[in-house]
Amino acid sequence: MAAYSTILAVEDSDEDFEALVRAFHAVEPDLRVDRCVDGDEALDYLFRRGAYAEVAAPGLVVLDLNLPGTDGREVLEHVKADDALRVLPIIILTTSGSPGDVHAAYRGGANCYVQKALDPGEFRRRILALRSFWLDAVIPARD
């Protein structure tokens, strides 16, 4: 049984989002995967502003760094600076393999950093590994 009922994917690529959802649903079909396509929308969702005022908090965030508008680095910074949200696990899933980005993400409080693979089969394998670890092995913080 999954440790989380809802995951928030902050991903501007339709293809990467669909691959992520397919991998998570392959074993956990009832898992809810919500999507935000940019950092501003993600912050509204996570801080429950505007249209997201009544949305339940996700148990896990999968965050791309390279987003239009407010980028993933800024989203991570805002979430980890908030007392109520800082325990929310954030997985960075991005094309960047820059050591500077990796170091900054972990220094900023990311729980995991995974580089997107260009090969579709390898991308799926990495998503399945994330799914297995975060949904099956991890005990999430609960309020």
N, CA, C and O of each residue as an XYZ file, in Angstrom:
572
protein
N       0.844     -1.195      0.000
C       0.000      0.000      0.000
C       0.877      1.242      0.000
O       1.892      1.289      0.695
N       0.496      2.232     -0.765
C       1.269      3.463     -0.903
C       1.240      4.282      0.377
O       0.242      4.322      1.097
N       2.367      4.934      0.637
C       2.472      5.794      1.808
C       1.755      7.126      1.589
O       1.445      7.828      2.551
N       1.493      7.477      0.333
C       0.890      8.761      0.003
C      -0.370      8.541     -0.816
O      -0.447      7.603     -1.609
N      -1.363      9.411     -0.624
C      -2.568      9.316     -1.447
C      -2.526     10.299     -2.617
O      -3.180     10.085     -3.638
N      -1.749     11.384     -2.462
C      -1.641     12.391     -3.519
C      -0.196     12.820     -3.699
O       0.531     13.065     -2.736
N       0.194     12.902     -4.956
C       1.513     13.421     -5.326
C       1.280     14.657     -6.179
O       0.377     14.685     -7.015
N       2.092     15.669     -5.966
C       2.068     16.838     -6.832
C       3.270     16.767     -7.759
O       4.410     16.716     -7.298
N       3.022     16.762     -9.054
C       4.084     16.822    -10.055
C       4.134     18.240    -10.603
O       3.149     18.734    -11.153
N       5.264     18.884    -10.456
C       5.461     20.226    -11.000
C       6.337     20.036    -12.232
O       7.563     19.966    -12.149
N       5.666     19.956    -13.377
C       6.324     19.542    -14.616
C       5.675     20.241    -15.798
O       4.462     20.149    -15.989
N       6.483     20.946    -16.596
C       5.936     21.650    -17.755
C       5.918     20.796    -19.016
O       5.262     21.167    -19.989
N       6.611     19.676    -19.031
C       6.634     18.803    -20.209
C       5.488     17.798    -20.144
O       5.398     17.004    -19.208
N       4.609     17.842    -21.158
C       3.496     16.884    -21.208
C       3.999     15.454    -21.262
O       3.456     14.582    -20.582
N       5.029     15.198    -22.060
C       5.559     13.845    -22.225
C       6.136     13.311    -20.919
O       5.884     12.165    -20.547
N       6.915     14.148    -20.219
C       7.508     13.704    -18.954
C       6.435     13.493    -17.887
O       6.525     12.563    -17.086
N       5.425     14.355    -17.879
C       4.332     14.180    -16.918
C       3.591     12.871    -17.181
O       3.309     12.123    -16.245
N       3.274     12.588    -18.439
C       2.561     11.352    -18.765
C       3.378     10.117    -18.398
O       2.829      9.138    -17.891
N       4.675     10.155    -18.646
C       5.543      9.029    -18.278
C       5.570      8.841    -16.764
O       5.550      7.714    -16.269
N       5.615      9.937    -16.044
C       5.605      9.888    -14.583
C       4.307      9.265    -14.074
O       4.338      8.386    -13.212
N       3.187      9.709    -14.592
C       1.887      9.191    -14.163
C       1.764      7.705    -14.502
O       1.317      6.917    -13.668
N       2.150      7.321    -15.692
C       2.075      5.893    -16.083
C       2.900      5.024    -15.144
O       2.453      3.952    -14.735
N       4.095      5.479    -14.803
C       4.958      4.688    -13.924
C       4.358      4.569    -12.525
O       4.372      3.487    -11.938
N       3.838      5.660    -11.989
C       3.236      5.600    -10.655
C       1.962      4.762    -10.661
O       1.708      4.019     -9.713
N       1.164      4.871    -11.709
C      -0.099      4.129    -11.782
C       0.078      2.662    -12.161
O      -0.850      1.868    -12.006
N       1.243      2.298    -12.651
C       1.478      0.909    -13.051
C       1.223     -0.050    -11.894
O       0.727     -1.158    -12.098
N       1.559      0.370    -10.699
C       1.383     -0.495     -9.528
C       0.371      0.091     -8.551
O      -0.230     -0.644     -7.767
N       0.179      1.382     -8.588
C      -0.717      2.056     -7.647
C      -1.750      2.867     -8.437
O      -1.663      4.094     -8.485
N      -2.731      2.189     -9.059
C      -3.657      2.874     -9.976
C      -4.557      3.915     -9.305
O      -5.062      4.807     -9.987
N      -4.768      3.828     -8.012
C      -5.640      4.779     -7.325
C      -4.908      6.013     -6.825
O      -5.527      6.919     -6.265
N      -3.608      6.057     -7.020
C      -2.823      7.199     -6.575
C      -3.240      8.440     -7.354
O      -3.346      8.406     -8.580
N      -3.471      9.515     -6.649
C      -3.814     10.778     -7.294
C      -2.529     11.539     -7.597
O      -1.712     11.771     -6.706
N      -2.355     11.923     -8.858
C      -1.193     12.711     -9.266
C      -1.717     14.020     -9.828
O      -2.251     14.064    -10.936
N      -1.559     15.085     -9.053
C      -1.955     16.416     -9.499
C      -0.774     17.043    -10.224
O       0.378     16.660    -10.017
N      -1.081     18.014    -11.079
C      -0.021     18.643    -11.864
C      -0.106     20.157    -11.817
O      -1.186     20.742    -11.904
N       1.050     20.772    -11.679
C       1.212     22.202    -11.891
C       2.268     22.350    -12.982
O       3.260     21.620    -12.995
N       2.054     23.297    -13.896
C       2.960     23.422    -15.036
C       4.021     24.500    -14.873
O       4.905     24.631    -15.719
N       3.942     25.276    -13.791
C       4.980     26.269    -13.536
C       5.093     26.505    -12.030
O       4.263     26.053    -11.241
N       6.142     27.223    -11.665
C       6.416     27.443    -10.256
C       5.381     28.278     -9.538
O       5.097     28.036     -8.365
N       4.811     29.262    -10.221
C       3.798     30.105     -9.583
C       2.558     29.283     -9.227
O       2.001     29.418     -8.137
N       2.140     28.435    -10.160
C       0.987     27.571     -9.902
C       1.300     26.597     -8.759
O       0.440     26.329     -7.920
N       2.515     26.076     -8.728
C       2.909     25.152     -7.657
C       2.860     25.830     -6.291
O       2.404     25.234     -5.315
N       3.323     27.061     -6.222
C       3.288     27.782     -4.938
C       1.846     28.049     -4.514
O       1.522     27.928     -3.332
N       0.977     28.409     -5.455
C      -0.436     28.594     -5.124
C      -1.032     27.289     -4.598
O      -1.765     27.294     -3.608
N      -0.723     26.184     -5.251
C      -1.222     24.869     -4.834
C      -0.711     24.526     -3.427
O      -1.497     24.174     -2.547
N       0.583     24.629     -3.226
C       1.182     24.213     -1.953
C       0.795     25.106     -0.788
O       0.655     24.636      0.341
N       0.620     26.397     -1.061
C       0.217     27.328     -0.003
C      -1.295     27.541      0.023
O      -1.804     28.373      0.774
N      -2.016     26.764     -0.820
C      -3.480     26.744     -0.879
C      -4.069     28.142     -1.073
O      -4.899     28.614     -0.297
N      -3.598     28.775     -2.143
C      -4.071     30.117     -2.481
C      -4.995     30.057     -3.685
O      -4.867     29.178     -4.538
N      -5.922     30.995     -3.746
C      -6.796     31.129     -4.916
C      -7.610     29.882     -5.174
O      -8.284     29.374     -4.278
N      -7.548     29.386     -6.407
C      -8.324     28.213     -6.817
C      -7.939     26.965     -6.032
O      -8.685     25.986     -6.028
N      -6.791     26.985     -5.370
C      -6.315     25.806     -4.634
C      -6.594     25.880     -3.128
O      -6.052     25.086     -2.359
N      -7.424     26.814     -2.712
C      -7.686     27.005     -1.284
C      -8.234     25.755     -0.602
O      -7.960     25.530      0.577
N      -8.995     24.947     -1.314
C      -9.627     23.769     -0.719
C      -8.913     22.454     -1.053
O      -9.389     21.383     -0.677
N      -7.792     22.524     -1.746
C      -7.067     21.320     -2.149
C      -6.356     20.705     -0.947
O      -5.761     21.416     -0.137
N      -6.422     19.388     -0.839
C      -5.693     18.695      0.228
C      -4.196     18.726     -0.088
O      -3.792     18.666     -1.249
N      -3.402     18.819      0.940
C      -1.950     18.857      0.759
C      -1.450     17.528      0.203
O      -1.923     16.464      0.604
N      -0.495     17.592     -0.718
C       0.084     16.344     -1.229
C       1.025     15.746     -0.186
O       1.458     16.433      0.739
N       1.333     14.471     -0.344
C       2.280     13.832      0.545
C       3.695     13.873      0.013
O       4.654     13.620      0.742
N       3.818     14.194     -1.273
C       5.099     14.150     -1.957
C       5.047     15.100     -3.148
O       4.013     15.221     -3.804
N       6.164     15.773     -3.427
C       6.263     16.665     -4.585
C       7.391     16.173     -5.483
O       8.502     15.916     -5.020
N       7.095     16.048     -6.764
C       8.110     15.769     -7.782
C       8.272     17.083     -8.546
O       7.339     17.548     -9.201
N       9.454     17.671     -8.455
C       9.674     19.045     -8.898
C      10.757     19.141     -9.965
O      11.893     18.720     -9.749
N      10.396     19.695    -11.110
C      11.372     20.024    -12.151
C      12.032     21.346    -11.759
O      11.378     22.216    -11.183
N      13.301     21.501    -12.061
C      13.974     22.766    -11.751
C      13.722     23.825    -12.807
O      13.561     25.002    -12.482
N      13.687     23.421    -14.063
C      13.614     24.363    -15.180
C      12.168     24.556    -15.605
O      11.651     23.842    -16.464
N      11.535     25.533    -14.987
C      10.123     25.818    -15.220
C       9.960     27.243    -15.734
O      10.803     28.099    -15.466
N       8.887     27.501    -16.467
C       8.613     28.891    -16.856
C       8.240     29.722    -15.631
O       7.664     29.208    -14.672
N       8.568     30.991    -15.674
C       8.246     31.876    -14.544
C       9.102     31.531    -13.338
O      10.322     31.409    -13.443
N       8.465     31.375    -12.211
C       9.163     30.983    -10.987
C       9.697     29.567    -11.185
O       8.926     28.635    -11.417
N      11.022     29.407    -11.094
C      11.581     28.089    -11.375
C      11.557     27.187    -10.138
O      11.215     27.619     -9.038
N      11.926     25.934    -10.350
C      11.875     24.949     -9.284
C      12.780     25.266     -8.108
O      12.480     24.887     -6.976
N      13.879     25.955     -8.360
C      14.792     26.340     -7.285
C      14.089     27.268     -6.296
O      14.235     27.142     -5.081
N      13.329     28.198     -6.855
C      12.591     29.141     -6.010
C      11.446     28.447     -5.277
O      11.176     28.759     -4.117
N      10.775     27.514     -5.941
C       9.702     26.757     -5.286
C      10.278     26.007     -4.091
O       9.715     26.050     -2.997
N      11.395     25.322     -4.297
C      12.050     24.591     -3.214
C      12.381     25.524     -2.055
O      12.141     25.187     -0.895
N      12.922     26.679     -2.361
C      13.298     27.648     -1.332
C      12.082     28.087     -0.507
O      12.153     28.137      0.721
N      10.973     28.404     -1.175
C       9.771     28.854     -0.467
C       9.176     27.741      0.399
O       8.765     27.986      1.533
N       9.134     26.539     -0.129
C       8.541     25.423      0.613
C       9.378     25.100      1.846
O       8.828     24.917      2.932
N      10.679     25.029      1.698
C      11.539     24.650      2.817
C      11.696     25.765      3.840
O      12.155     25.517      4.955
N      11.319     27.000      3.477
C      11.355     28.113      4.427
C      10.087     28.185      5.273
O      10.044     28.911      6.266
N       9.060     27.440      4.887
C       7.782     27.477      5.587
C       7.737     26.392      6.661
O       7.988     25.221      6.376
N       7.416     26.785      7.903
C       7.393     25.830      9.012
C       6.449     24.661      8.781
O       6.770     23.529      9.144
N       5.295     24.914      8.186
C       4.309     23.853      7.986
C       4.678     22.929      6.835
O       4.337     21.747      6.866
N       5.368     23.440      5.820
C       5.656     22.650      4.621
C       7.047     22.033      4.588
O       7.302     21.152      3.766
N       7.939     22.462      5.443
C       9.339     22.029      5.314
C       9.548     20.529      5.418
O      10.552     20.018      4.921
N       8.622     19.800      6.055
C       8.770     18.338      6.142
C       8.262     17.625      4.892
O       8.453     16.416      4.753
N       7.624     18.349      3.989
C       7.105     17.771      2.757
C       8.275     17.270      1.901
O       9.145     18.058      1.532
N       8.305     15.975      1.583
C       9.400     15.462      0.758
C       9.326     16.014     -0.662
O       8.265     16.033     -1.286
N      10.476     16.459     -1.153
C      10.562     16.993     -2.502
C      11.633     16.231     -3.274
O      12.804     16.196     -2.896
N      11.187     15.626     -4.367
C      12.073     14.926     -5.286
C      12.332     15.860     -6.454
O      11.394     16.304     -7.116
N      13.587     16.158     -6.710
C      13.937     16.935     -7.890
C      14.078     15.948     -9.046
O      14.858     14.999     -8.970
N      13.324     16.178    -10.107
C      13.393     15.367    -11.326
C      13.571     16.349    -12.477
O      12.623     17.026    -12.876
N      14.786     16.425    -13.008
C      15.120     17.484    -13.951
C      16.141     17.019    -14.978
O      16.786     15.986    -14.797
N      16.286     17.770    -16.038
C      17.285     17.448    -17.055
C      18.687     17.831    -16.623
O      19.662     17.291    -17.144
N      18.805     18.744    -15.688
C      20.113     19.241    -15.283
C      20.882     18.210    -14.451
O      20.384     17.676    -13.460
N      22.104     17.957    -14.891
C      23.008     17.124    -14.107
C      24.165     17.956    -13.579
O      25.181     17.416    -13.139
N      24.005     19.267    -13.625
C      25.049     20.182    -13.169
C      25.356     19.955    -11.691
O      24.446     19.974    -10.863
N      26.634     19.739    -11.350
C      26.983     19.576     -9.933
C      26.511     20.756     -9.081
O      26.140     20.580     -7.920
N      26.526     21.953     -9.657
C      26.046     23.121     -8.914
C      24.566     23.022     -8.595
O      24.148     23.363     -7.488
N      23.762     22.556     -9.557
C      22.331     22.383     -9.313
C      22.076     21.284     -8.282
O      21.231     21.434     -7.399
N      22.811     20.184     -8.401
C      22.644     19.077     -7.458
C      22.964     19.550     -6.043
O      22.181     19.340     -5.117
N      24.111     20.185     -5.885
C      24.539     20.662     -4.565
C      23.549     21.683     -3.999
O      23.168     21.607     -2.831
N      23.139     22.635     -4.834
C      22.201     23.665     -4.371
C      20.858     23.065     -3.975
O      20.245     23.504     -3.002
N      20.393     22.059     -4.727
C      19.111     21.429     -4.394
C      19.171     20.737     -3.033
O      18.271     20.899     -2.209
N      20.219     19.975     -2.804
C      20.342     19.306     -1.501
C      20.553     20.320     -0.383
O      19.977     20.182      0.696
N      21.368     21.328     -0.632
C      21.582     22.373      0.367
C      20.265     23.097      0.676
O      20.038     23.546      1.800
N      19.394     23.202     -0.355
C      18.106     23.865     -0.172
C      17.027     22.991      0.453
O      15.922     23.465      0.715
N      17.336     21.728      0.694
C      16.382     20.876      1.393
C      15.724     19.792      0.557
O      14.823     19.112      1.047
N      16.149     19.608     -0.701
C      15.581     18.533     -1.512
C      15.887     17.190     -0.856
O      16.954     17.004     -0.269
N      14.952     16.265     -0.960
C      15.131     14.949     -0.367
C      15.771     13.958     -1.332
O      16.271     12.913     -0.917
N      15.753     14.291     -2.621
C      16.234     13.371     -3.636
C      16.465     14.169     -4.918
O      15.733     15.118     -5.201
N      17.473     13.789     -5.687
C      17.763     14.474     -6.947
C      17.977     13.411     -8.015
O      18.875     12.577     -7.897
N      17.153     13.442     -9.056
C      17.238     12.472    -10.143
C      17.284     13.227    -11.467
O      16.461     14.102    -11.736
N      18.262     12.865    -12.279
C      18.356     13.466    -13.612
C      17.466     12.674    -14.567
O      17.499     11.444    -14.584
N      16.672     13.391    -15.356
C      15.832     12.744    -16.362
C      16.732     12.073    -17.401
O      17.731     12.644    -17.840
N      16.368     10.885    -17.771
C      17.101     10.177    -18.818
C      16.512     10.524    -20.178
O      15.302     10.712    -20.306
N      17.365     10.609    -21.189
C      16.887     10.883    -22.544
C      16.228      9.660    -23.161
O      15.272      9.788    -23.925
N      16.728      8.482    -22.838
C      16.167      7.242    -23.339
C      14.852      6.950    -22.608
O      14.842      6.898    -21.378
N      13.747      6.760    -23.331
C      12.450      6.522    -22.681
C      12.438      5.320    -21.734
O      11.804      5.369    -20.680
N      13.127      4.256    -22.100
C      13.180      3.090    -21.222
C      13.906      3.378    -19.921
O      13.475      2.942    -18.853
N      15.000      4.106    -20.008
C      15.751      4.477    -18.805
C      14.966      5.481    -17.966
O      14.983      5.407    -16.737
N      14.284      6.408    -18.612
C      13.444      7.364    -17.884
C      12.392      6.608    -17.077
O      12.185      6.897    -15.899
N      11.731      5.645    -17.708
C      10.704      4.843    -17.033
C      11.309      4.054    -15.871
O      10.703      3.969    -14.803
N      12.490      3.478    -16.066
C      13.149      2.725    -15.005
C      13.428      3.608    -13.790
O      13.238      3.186    -12.649
N      13.875      4.828    -14.043
C      14.159      5.746    -12.927
C      12.877      6.135    -12.191
O      12.869      6.224    -10.964
N      11.802      6.367    -12.934
C      10.525      6.708    -12.308
C      10.003      5.528    -11.486
O       9.493      5.719    -10.382
N      10.129      4.322    -12.016
C       9.689      3.142    -11.267
C      10.507      2.961     -9.989
O       9.964      2.552     -8.963
N      11.792      3.259    -10.039
C      12.629      3.178     -8.844
C      12.183      4.213     -7.807
O      12.112      3.916     -6.614
N      11.884      5.421     -8.270
C      11.370      6.452     -7.355
C      10.049      6.008     -6.738
O       9.841      6.127     -5.531
N       9.156      5.490     -7.589
C       7.858      5.030     -7.120
C       8.022      3.949     -6.058
O       7.383      3.993     -5.007
N       8.863      3.002     -6.337
C       9.069      1.897     -5.411
C       9.594      2.405     -4.069
O       9.085      2.022     -3.015
N      10.594      3.254     -4.108
C      11.166      3.758     -2.860
C      10.187      4.648     -2.097
O       9.902      4.400     -0.926
N       9.675      5.683     -2.759
C       8.877      6.679     -2.058
C       7.485      6.183     -1.694
O       6.925      6.641     -0.698
N       6.911      5.276     -2.451
C       5.571      4.814     -2.130
C       5.563      3.535     -1.294
O       4.614      3.295     -0.548
N       6.600      2.716     -1.408
C       6.606      1.444     -0.700
C       7.503      1.428      0.539
O       7.162      0.788      1.534
N       8.627      2.112      0.495
C       9.621      1.976      1.568
C       9.595      3.102      2.601
O       9.888      2.867      3.773
N       9.256      4.293      2.192
C       9.371      5.455      3.069
C       8.142      5.594      3.966
O       7.005      5.410      3.530
N       8.404      5.922      5.220
C       7.326      6.267      6.146
C       7.234      7.791      6.158
O       8.167      8.465      6.595
N       6.107      8.341      5.676
C       6.016      9.801      5.585
C       5.735     10.447      6.939
O       5.179      9.822      7.841
N       6.135     11.724      7.058
C       5.791     12.513      8.239
C       4.300     12.795      8.190
O       3.776     13.154      7.135
N       3.634     12.645      9.266
C       2.190     12.909      9.354
C       1.953     14.011     10.382
O       2.673     14.138     11.373
N       0.912     14.806     10.106
C       0.542     15.860     11.083
C      -0.100     15.243     12.300
O      -0.479     15.959     13.227
